[in-house]
């Protein structure tokens, strides 16, 4: 699922919603002004520093991400164990897997949690774990389905996700690729386009239709998956940029959890897209 959380609009709203308290007006004894009216003498004990408590830090964002990732892995394990292993239908010869219905509920709950987080970032510490647990169950269940059909594909997808994450972090940290305003716009609009395409595909599937190039193993289908994997990877770079800018701007500490959820959304999306790409390649 593309990342709808960490974008420029979120950052601007966060800055406007979090500002340091204004310096107090000068105070002191009352002295007569030249015209006889009372006035307040200025305090001359040095400049007044703005006071901030509980601001966002990179370390805090990493800690929050680690907590949510552990919750996601724990929930994914439950989802994996709740999915019945594949069996062969004696009549059709096709593989059958019992997919738990609650896994789809997890997707809905996770989506609602992300949308609620977008409008209520101060609840991120509570909505973040909800997303991690709900989405984790689905990830574990769908991973078991793929593993039942292509042995070892989950380990490959997980390893590829970690590798891509490491590469994108290194490229961002060394500034080999710089996050510019133009890059942000391109990635965000492309992500919204993919989201719209997936939504249309889902609606078409409700009426028994399908968009073949999204799911088949044709060269076009594989190329589309590679493109989407690349887009998910660049969303990670936007996430890194948001965390760094948020920490420098001194956003409220709640945004550590907002950033953690946003990063987790991108990681889950990247993993699922890599899983789909590997399945297409193995199907050829």
HELIX and SHEET records of a PDB file:
HELIX    1   1 UNK A    8  UNK A   17  1                                  10    
HELIX    2   2 UNK A   58  UNK A   82  1                                  25    
HELIX    3   3 UNK A  101  UNK A  119  1                                  19    
HELIX    4   4 UNK A  121  UNK A  123  5                                   3    
HELIX    5   5 UNK A  124  UNK A  149  1                                  26    
HELIX    6   6 UNK A  153  UNK A  173  1                                  21    
HELIX    7   7 UNK A  181  UNK A  206  1                                  26    
HELIX    8   8 UNK A  212  UNK A  215  1                                   4    
HELIX    9   9 UNK A  219  UNK A  249  1                                  31    
HELIX   10  10 UNK A  254  UNK A  283  1                                  30    
SHEET    1   A 2 UNK A  30  UNK A  32  0                                        
SHEET    2   A 2 UNK A  38  UNK A  40 -1                                        
SHEET    1   B 2 UNK A  84  UNK A  88  0                                        
SHEET    2   B 2 UNK A  95  UNK A  98 -1                                        
END                                                                             
